[in-house]
């Protein structure tokens, strides 16, 4: 029962935050410029036609009523239409959601890889403090920290192209897939069988996944190491050792669980950063995800697409913060009781 009340309290806190975030976002997008500015420069477009278009899109209303009109439509699945020139009045909701799922699948895979490896390496480095394993993990983490994500992506893409050339020269391209490591978008993947599809799918996702996971891995491993070292010096861990419990039981039963709490916080915050940072990685690998539609929406001053993009990211951020709060209650029951 305590867990249910804890969840309800968390949800009750985050709903007003979402409302405030969407309102502030609407204000910023509305102040970014006139979305019908391009119509003024087109020959043959009369002021009456522009006024009719503005009325149809609700742009002639005051700002606050426009916001509530947009909010009501957004909650019912009507996110408006793209009014950028050349978009043919395309509906925003399917456009943004299609791009979102492309990016989300990439990020969730990268974050799973990063947090599993980061936690494992961090725990191992803490247990083997000042050993060669700890030094290697620390050096690797700082090296990855110092490299911008676009640099990691470009390096991976360059060496993948070189590796594909070697594979072709060895006559293995048909067996591994042509190309083995795809350096462009995985759209329209084709395969004659399950094995070829798996090879193509893994090859398409491997490079951008590694590029995104590399930076996150560095953060998770360092945080996990620091948290694990701090937890292992706690009184209750020393008491467990004094009782004669085995090292593995002390580490994984008593220390590891509490040491995960700071990493859980980092994961929820980092997921939002990775979601927005994936814009760069997608541009390097020519993926038609959230990065592509954001660049197009900003360059064409398309407010409905920008609103859909920003609000969807905001919902994702709030959702993962809610998940982090729930994880706190699972990892440490004292949190939800308090």
Order of alpha helices (4+ residues) and beta strands (2+ residues): alpha-alpha-alpha-alpha-alpha-alpha-alpha-alpha-alpha-alpha-alpha-alpha-alpha-alpha
